[in-house]
Amino acid sequence: MNGTTRPLLRTRAIRTRLLLLVGATLVVVCAATALATALFQRAYVMGELDDRVVDAAEASLGGAALHPESSAYLGFLRGNGHPAGMLAARLDGDGDLLSAAVVIQDAPPRDLSGAQRAALTGLRADGSQHTRTVPGLGAYRVTVLHSDGVRVLAGLPLGDAQRMISELVLVETAVGAAGLAVAGCVCAVVVRRQLRPLGRVAATAAEVSRTRLAHGDALTRVPARDTDPDSETGQVGAALNHLLDQMESTLAERRRDEERVRHSEERAMRSEERVRRSEEQARRSEERMRRFLADASHELRTPLASIAGYAELMNRGTGFVEPVLAWRRVSAESARMTGLVEDLLLLARLDEGRPLHTSEVDLAALVAEAVWEARAADSGHDWQLELSLETPALVIGDAVRLHQVVAGLLSNARMHTPAGTRVVASVEPANDHCVIRVRDDGPGIPPTLLPTVFERFTRADTSRSRPDARSGGSGLGLAIAAAITAAHGGRISVESAPGRTEFRIELPATTEPGVKQQTVAGERTAV
């Protein structure tokens, strides 16, 4: 089996597992619905029959009470209104039958035989209903009532009720089977149509992995129809194409640098030092590129692997994962993949130097809004806000991106500090610049991580294995913050020690008088 067919086979395997899972779920739901309906209908029919039995027993008791002198009197059965098949009996104080008869259609009541009467013995006169099988007559629903020393047994046949329940079950089974077949066909068509773009993206990724970059082979692109930004698969395809474009331009630039180095070596001996520096720079660039591609490829592949894993787990029917929980995990991994793609695209745009949407931004209002959002998202931390009253903190920049930087620093503090940690955000305007500080009294950043904390895919947990979405990000948050700050002509730095970690953002300021600000600290407001 060659590499081209493997992604397609994996896609087909996912498709099969999804179809089996959906089919099994539909079967279980239909079976449970049919069972519940059948039990409800049976309970309803039996309840109606029990009511009729009680009515018949009360009528028989009333007829027997008219002749208290005769303990075996059953003459009331000869009256009109008694259904065919109804049986009645008189009992003594010990519960033994004194007389028993059954109503016959268009004929006088017929006395029961000894074997038939024996099937009705042992019943207590407590008004409860019982099911007894009378030889020659079938199953009956009977009850015993007593009043003023008169005990009467009455019963009605179960045959009609049982036939009605059987017919209802047959109809429900036929309707359920037809609905299940239609739903299965619809699910099969939908799943196949939805997974086709994923198979084409996987095939393109496999083709790219076999390309020999050193030989200058052209890289295959994801088809345009599979790069729709309105779908997760399309976003992955677009991000992969963008990544390949950057990789090709980087490789082309490296080849041009190497060509210039070779020409310089031939022209003059004095350029040897420059050549060595260029080669070293090229090697570092290649190493960074490989590390970036490896991390990005892993982060893009992990959500797809998680989706496939949950599908496999549900297909095996281990019982450890409920279908609703599995679909929630699939949706969470899809959202994670979407967020990672958006972060990669933002970094790519910032690397290209695209212009920002600039306007005058009030940093005090921006930071206050970010702190209030953080407090709404997590009330377990002590969120504090410190603003200056004297000088307005105005800068020229992109308000959305600056808000993203502050919100990212607050989110970073929330994720990496325990509950109860105090997080303080402050704005300090100066003559020619404004400073935003975000500090906390948490455990601090490990010293080994500080030199690379603003590099891409830098995380305290280097294993890339996270138990859930809240245990850490993809390692792009601080890199994005540094890139946005640099795009505004500012700089970002961090100082950390156990018990105090502070991020400092410095941005060029613009002055405009007449702006009044206020200070908010936790629940306090100071003017």
C-alpha positions in Angstrom: 0.0 0.0 0.0 1.5 3.3 -1.0 1.4 6.6 1.0 -1.2 8.2 -1.3 -3.9 5.8 -0.3 -3.2 5.7 3.4 -4.9 9.1 4.2 -7.9 8.0 2.1 -8.1 4.7 4.0 -7.9 6.5 7.3 -10.7 8.9 6.2 -12.8 5.9 5.2 -12.1 4.2 8.6 -13.3 7.4 10.4 -16.3 7.5 8.1 -17.1 3.8 8.9 -16.7 4.3 12.6 -18.9 7.4 12.6 -21.6 5.5 10.6 -21.5 2.6 13.0 -21.6 4.9 16.0 -24.5 6.9 14.6 -26.3 3.7 13.6 -25.8 2.1 17.0 -27.1 5.3 18.7 -30.2 5.4 16.5 -30.9 1.7 17.2 -30.5 2.2 20.9 -32.8 5.3 20.9 -35.4 3.6 18.8 -35.4 0.5 20.9 -35.7 2.4 24.1 -38.5 4.5 22.7 -40.4 1.5 21.4 -39.9 -0.3 24.7 -41.1 2.7 26.8 -44.1 3.1 24.5 -45.0 -0.6 24.7 -44.7 -0.6 28.5 -46.9 2.5 28.7 -49.5 1.1 26.4 -49.5 -2.2 28.3 -49.9 -0.3 31.6 -52.7 1.8 30.1 -54.6 -1.2 28.7 -54.2 -3.2 31.9 -55.3 -0.3 33.9 -58.5 0.0 31.8 -59.1 -3.7 32.2 -58.5 -3.5 36.0 -61.1 -0.7 36.2 -63.6 -2.8 34.4 -62.9 -5.8 36.7 -63.5 -3.6 39.7 -66.7 -2.3 38.2 -67.9 -5.8 37.5 -67.0 -6.9 41.1 -68.8 -4.0 42.6 -71.9 -4.7 40.5 -71.7 -8.4 41.5 -71.3 -7.5 45.1 -74.4 -5.2 44.9 -76.4 -8.1 43.3 -75.3 -10.6 45.9 -76.0 -8.2 48.8 -79.7 -8.2 47.8 -79.9 -11.9 48.9 -77.8 -12.2 52.0 -79.7 -15.3 53.1 -78.2 -17.4 50.3 -74.4 -17.7 50.5 -74.2 -19.3 47.0 -76.6 -17.0 45.1 -75.4 -16.1 41.6 -78.7 -15.1 40.1 -77.4 -11.6 39.3 -75.4 -13.0 36.4 -78.7 -13.7 34.5 -79.3 -9.9 34.2 -78.3 -7.8 31.2 -75.1 -5.8 31.0 -72.6 -8.5 31.8 -70.0 -9.1 29.1 -69.5 -12.5 27.6 -66.7 -14.4 29.4 -67.2 -12.7 32.7 -67.0 -15.1 35.7 -68.3 -14.6 39.2 -68.1 -16.6 42.4 -69.3 -16.5 46.0 -66.7 -17.2 48.8 -67.0 -18.1 52.4 -65.1 -16.4 55.3 -62.1 -18.7 54.7 -61.8 -17.8 51.0 -63.2 -21.1 49.7 -65.5 -20.9 46.7 -69.1 -21.7 47.4 -70.3 -21.3 43.9 -68.9 -20.0 40.6 -70.2 -19.4 37.0 -69.2 -17.8 33.7 -71.3 -15.7 31.5 -72.0 -17.3 28.1 -73.0 -15.4 25.0 -76.8 -15.9 24.3 -77.0 -18.7 26.9 -77.5 -19.0 30.7 -74.4 -18.7 32.9 -72.5 -22.0 33.2 -71.1 -23.3 36.4 -67.4 -23.8 36.7 -65.9 -27.3 37.0 -63.8 -28.4 40.0 -60.5 -27.8 38.2 -61.7 -24.3 37.1 -62.8 -23.4 40.6 -59.5 -24.7 42.0 -57.6 -22.1 39.8 -59.5 -19.3 41.6 -58.9 -20.4 45.2 -56.4 -18.7 47.6 -57.5 -15.1 46.8 -57.8 -12.5 49.6 -60.7 -10.1 49.7 -58.5 -7.0 49.7 -59.7 -5.5 46.4 -56.4 -6.1 44.6 -56.3 -7.5 41.0 -54.7 -10.9 40.2 -54.0 -12.8 37.0 -55.2 -16.4 37.0 -55.3 -19.0 34.2 -58.6 -20.9 34.2 -58.5 -24.3 32.4 -60.7 -24.2 29.3 -61.3 -20.4 29.6 -57.8 -18.9 29.4 -56.1 -16.1 31.4 -58.3 -13.9 33.6 -57.9 -10.7 35.6 -59.8 -11.2 38.8 -60.5 -9.5 42.1 -62.4 -10.2 45.4 -64.5 -7.7 47.2 -66.5 -8.0 50.5 -69.1 -6.0 52.3 -71.2 -6.9 55.4 -70.0 -10.5 55.3 -70.7 -11.0 51.6 -67.6 -12.0 49.5 -67.8 -11.9 45.7 -65.1 -12.8 43.1 -65.4 -11.3 39.6 -63.1 -11.6 36.6 -62.7 -10.7 32.9 -60.7 -12.5 30.2 -57.2 -11.1 29.2 -57.4 -12.3 25.7 -58.7 -9.1 24.1 -56.2 -6.9 26.0 -53.2 -9.1 25.1 -54.2 -9.1 21.4 -54.5 -5.3 21.4 -51.0 -5.0 23.0 -49.4 -7.4 20.5 -50.9 -5.5 17.5 -49.6 -2.2 18.9 -46.1 -3.7 19.3 -46.1 -5.0 15.8 -47.1 -1.6 14.4 -44.5 0.2 16.5 -41.8 -2.2 15.4 -42.6 -1.7 11.7 -42.7 2.1 12.0 -39.4 2.1 14.0 -37.6 -0.1 11.5 -38.7 2.1 8.6 -37.6 5.3 10.4 -34.3 3.7 11.4 -33.6 2.7 7.8 -34.4 6.2 6.5 -32.3 7.9 9.2 -29.3 5.5 8.5 -29.4 6.4 4.8 -29.5 10.1 5.5 -26.6 9.9 8.0 -24.5 7.9 5.6 -24.9 10.5 2.9 -24.2 13.4 5.2 -21.1 11.8 6.8 -19.6 10.9 3.4 -20.2 14.4 2.1 -18.7 16.1 5.2 -15.6 14.0 5.3 -14.6 14.3 1.6 -12.8 17.7 2.1 -10.9 16.2 5.1 -9.7 13.3 3.0 -8.4 15.6 0.3 -6.6 17.8 2.9 -5.0 14.7 4.4 -3.9 13.5 1.0 -2.3 16.8 0.3 -0.4 16.8 3.6 0.9 13.3 2.9 2.1 14.4 -0.6 3.9 17.4 0.9 5.6 15.2 3.5 7.2 13.1 0.7 8.5 16.1 -1.2 12.3 16.5 -1.2 12.9 20.1 -0.3 16.6 19.9 -1.0 16.0 19.1 -4.6 13.8 22.1 -5.2 10.6 20.1 -5.9 7.4 22.0 -6.1 5.1 21.6 -3.1 1.5 20.4 -3.7 -1.2 22.8 -2.6 -4.7 22.1 -1.1 -7.3 22.7 -3.8 -9.1 26.0 -3.6 -12.5 24.3 -3.0 -11.1 22.9 0.3 -9.9 26.3 1.7 -13.3 27.8 2.5 -12.8 30.0 5.6 -16.4 29.2 6.8 -15.5 25.6 7.8 -12.9 24.2 10.1 -11.5 21.9 7.3 -11.3 24.9 5.0 -9.4 26.9 7.6 -6.9 24.0 8.0 -6.5 23.8 4.2 -5.9 27.6 3.9 -3.4 27.6 6.8 -1.5 24.7 5.2 -1.3 26.5 1.9 -0.2 29.7 3.7 2.4 27.7 5.6 3.7 26.1 2.4 3.9 29.5 0.7 6.1 30.8 3.6 8.2 27.7 3.5 8.9 28.1 -0.2 9.7 31.7 0.0 12.0 31.0 2.9 13.8 28.3 1.0 14.0 30.5 -2.1 15.5 33.3 0.0 18.0 30.9 1.6 19.1 29.6 -1.9 19.6 33.2 -3.0 21.6 34.0 0.1 23.8 30.9 -0.5 24.3 32.0 -4.1 25.4 35.5 -3.0 27.8 33.9 -0.5 29.4 31.8 -3.2 29.9 34.8 -5.5 31.4 36.8 -2.7 33.9 34.1 -1.9 35.0 34.1 -5.5 35.3 37.9 -5.7 37.5 38.6 -2.7 39.2 36.9 0.2 38.1 39.7 2.6 34.5 38.5 2.3 35.2 35.2 4.0 34.1 36.4 7.5 30.8 37.7 6.0 30.2 34.4 4.3 30.7 32.5 7.5 28.3 34.8 9.3 25.7 34.3 6.5 26.1 30.6 6.6 25.6 30.6 10.4 22.6 32.8 10.1 21.2 30.5 7.4 21.7 27.5 9.6 20.0 29.2 12.6 17.1 30.2 10.3 16.7 26.7 9.0 16.7 25.3 12.5 14.1 27.8 13.6 12.1 27.0 10.6 12.2 23.3 11.2 11.3 23.7 14.8 8.4 26.0 13.9 7.2 23.6 11.2 7.5 20.6 13.5 5.6 22.4 16.3 2.9 23.8 14.0 2.5 20.4 12.2 2.1 18.7 15.6 -0.4 21.2 16.9 -2.4 21.0 13.7 -2.4 17.2 13.7 -3.2 16.7 17.4 -6.9 17.8 17.2 -7.5 15.5 14.2 -5.9 12.6 16.0 -8.0 13.4 19.1 -11.2 13.3 16.9 -10.2 10.0 15.4 -9.3 8.6 18.8 -12.8 9.4 20.3 -14.4 8.0 17.2 -12.4 4.7 17.7 -13.2 4.6 21.4 -16.9 5.0 20.8 -16.8 2.4 18.0 -15.3 -0.2 20.3 -18.2 0.3 22.7 -16.0 0.3 25.9 -18.7 2.1 27.9 -16.2 4.6 29.3 -17.3 7.5 27.1 -20.9 8.6 26.6 -21.8 9.7 23.0 -22.8 13.2 24.2 -19.4 13.7 26.0 -17.5 12.3 23.0 -19.2 14.8 20.7 -18.4 17.6 23.1 -14.8 16.6 23.1 -14.8 16.6 19.3 -16.3 20.1 19.2 -13.7 21.3 21.8 -10.8 19.9 19.6 -12.4 21.6 16.6 -12.5 24.9 18.4 -8.9 24.4 19.6 -7.8 23.8 16.0 -9.6 26.9 14.8 -7.9 29.0 17.5 -4.5 27.7 16.6 -5.1 28.4 12.9 -6.2 32.0 13.7 -3.1 32.5 15.8 -0.8 31.2 13.1 -2.5 33.4 10.5 -2.1 36.5 12.8 1.6 35.8 13.3 2.1 35.4 9.6 0.4 38.7 8.8 2.5 40.4 11.5 5.6 38.9 10.0 4.7 40.2 6.6 4.4 43.7 8.1 0.8 44.3 7.0 -0.5 47.7 8.2 -2.7 47.8 11.3 -6.0 49.7 11.7 -4.7 52.6 13.7 -6.7 55.2 15.6 -6.3 57.0 18.9 -6.7 54.5 21.8 -7.4 55.3 25.4 -5.2 52.7 27.3 -7.0 53.3 30.6 -10.4 52.3 29.2 -8.9 49.4 27.2 -7.1 47.9 30.3 -10.2 48.4 32.5 -12.3 46.6 30.0 -9.9 43.7 29.8 -9.7 43.4 33.6 -13.5 43.4 33.9 -13.7 40.6 31.3 -11.1 38.6 33.2 -13.0 39.0 36.5 -16.2 37.9 34.7 -14.4 34.8 33.3 -12.7 33.8 36.6 -13.8 35.0 40.1 -11.2 32.8 41.8 -8.4 35.4 41.4 -8.1 38.8 43.1 -8.2 41.2 40.1 -7.0 44.7 40.7 -6.9 47.8 38.4 -4.7 50.9 39.0 -5.1 53.9 36.7 -3.6 57.4 36.9 -5.8 60.5 37.4 -3.4 63.1 36.2 -2.4 62.5 32.6 -4.4 60.7 29.9 -2.9 57.5 28.5 -3.4 58.0 24.8 -1.6 56.1 22.0 -2.0 55.7 18.3 -2.6 52.0 17.5 -5.0 49.1 16.7 -7.4 49.0 19.7 -8.5 45.4 18.9 -4.9 44.1 18.8 -3.8 46.0 21.9 -6.8 44.6 23.8 -5.8 41.2 22.6 -2.3 41.7 24.2 -3.7 42.8 27.6 -6.3 40.1 27.6 -3.6 37.5 26.7 -1.4 38.6 29.6 -4.4 38.4 32.0 -5.3 35.0 30.7 -1.7 33.9 31.1 -1.8 35.0 34.7 -5.1 33.2 35.3 -3.9 29.9 33.8 -0.5 29.7 35.5 -1.3 30.9 39.0 -3.5 29.2 41.7 -6.8 30.5 42.8 -6.6 33.4 45.2 -3.6 34.9 43.4 -3.6 38.7 43.2 -3.3 40.1 39.6 -2.8 43.8 39.2 -3.0 45.7 35.9 -1.9 49.3 35.8 -1.4 52.1 33.2 1.3 54.7 33.7 1.4 57.6 31.2 4.7 59.6 30.7 5.8 62.4 28.4 6.6 60.4 25.3 5.4 56.9 26.1 2.8 54.9 28.1 3.5 51.8 30.2 1.1 48.9 30.9 2.1 46.6 33.7 0.5 43.2 34.6 1.9 41.7 37.7 0.9 38.9 40.1 2.1 37.3 43.3 2.0 33.7 41.9 4.8 31.1 41.9 6.7 32.9 39.0 8.2 31.7 35.7 10.9 29.1 35.8 14.4 30.8 35.3 15.2 28.4 32.4 12.1 29.6 30.6 12.6 33.3 30.9 15.1 33.8 28.0 12.7 32.2 25.5 9.3 33.1 27.0 8.4 35.3 24.0 9.4 32.8 21.4 6.8 30.8 19.5 5.6 27.5 20.9 7.2 28.2 24.2 5.4 26.4 27.1 6.3 25.4 30.6 5.0 21.9 29.8 7.3 20.9 26.9 5.7 17.5 26.5 2.9 18.9 24.2 0.5 16.6 26.1 -2.2 18.4 28.0 -5.1 16.7 29.7 -7.6 19.4 28.9 -8.0 22.8 27.2 -7.6 24.7 30.5 -4.2 23.2 31.4 -2.2 25.3 28.9 -2.2 27.0 25.6 -0.4 26.3 22.3 2.6 28.5 23.3 1.7 31.3 20.9 0.1 33.8 23.3 3.2 35.7 24.4 4.8 35.5 20.9 1.6 37.2 19.5 1.8 39.8 22.3 5.5 40.6 21.4 4.7 40.8 17.7 1.7 43.1 18.2 3.8 45.3 20.5 6.6 45.5 18.1 4.2 46.4 15.2 3.1 49.4 17.3 6.7 50.5 17.7 6.9 49.4 21.4 8.6 46.7 23.4 7.6 44.1 26.0 9.6 42.7 28.8 9.2 40.4 31.8 10.7 40.1 35.3 9.8 37.1 37.4 10.7 35.7 40.8 8.8 33.5 43.3 6.0 35.7 44.6 6.2 38.4 41.9 5.9 38.3 38.1 5.6 41.5 36.1 5.0 42.0 32.3 5.9 45.5 31.1 4.6 47.0 27.8 5.9 50.3 26.6 4.2 52.1 23.7 4.8 55.5 22.1 2.3 58.1 23.5 0.3 60.9 21.9 -0.8 63.8 24.1 -4.3 65.3 24.2 -5.5 67.3 27.2 -8.9 67.2 28.9 -9.1 63.5 29.6 -10.0 62.6 33.2 -9.5 59.1 34.5 -10.3 57.1 37.6 -8.7 54.4 39.7 -10.4 51.0 40.3 -8.9 48.4 42.6 -10.9 45.2 43.0 -14.2 46.4 44.3 -12.9 49.8 45.3 -13.1 53.1 43.2 -10.8 56.0 44.2 -11.0 59.5 42.6 
